[in-house]
Amino acid sequence: MRTPTSAIQVYQSQLVFARTKTLATLDELLKTDPTGRILGWRPGPGRAHFAWQILHVGITEELFATERLMARPAAFADLVPRFKGGSTPDEEIPEAELIRNVLSETRQHLFSALSTFNDDDLGVIPEPLRDRGWNLERVLQVLAWHEAHHQGQAHAALNLYKATHG
């Protein structure tokens, strides 16, 4: 990515960096267990498995890119209820290829939505976010933090997995 020239581009640059870490964690999971079964591992009863942590990042971006910023329906209607915030991780574990595809497509959708804004819009509260009081800058802050948060959870869980399955 070239040197950012706007605040929105700075946030996008942070999102790109965070994604490299998320994909590296996914790669490490699959290196640890090439069968992919590790994607369903949970660090404890009732805790989210690796696949939920990572797909939740993509589905959250999709919801912001579509419903919350552009007031249009989200893609991946079958995955949204399973991986949106507040959902309970189920036992249907997606394949790594699906996870990568969702992360790629939802990122494209997010950046496409962001391309419709400029720095003069940072203080604008999109209508679907009026109840939360979140302006565009808050959305960008949350998204930049959100991926790092869940990637960190997955990374810590991976360390726990390695320590207990060594």
Salt bridges, closest charged atoms under 4 A:
ASP27 OD1 - ARG100 NH2 2.46
GLU28 OE2 - LYS162 NZ 2.58
GLU61 OE2 - ARG19 NH2 3.12
GLU61 OE2 - ARG107 NH2 2.73
GLU62 OE1 - HIS109 ND1 2.59
ASP90 OD2 - ARG82 NE 2.66
GLU91 OE2 - ARG42 NH2 2.79
GLU92 OE2 - ARG82 NH1 3.85
GLU127 OE1 - ARG130 NE 3.07
GLU147 OE2 - ARG19 NE 2.75
GLU147 OE1 - ARG107 NH2 2.94
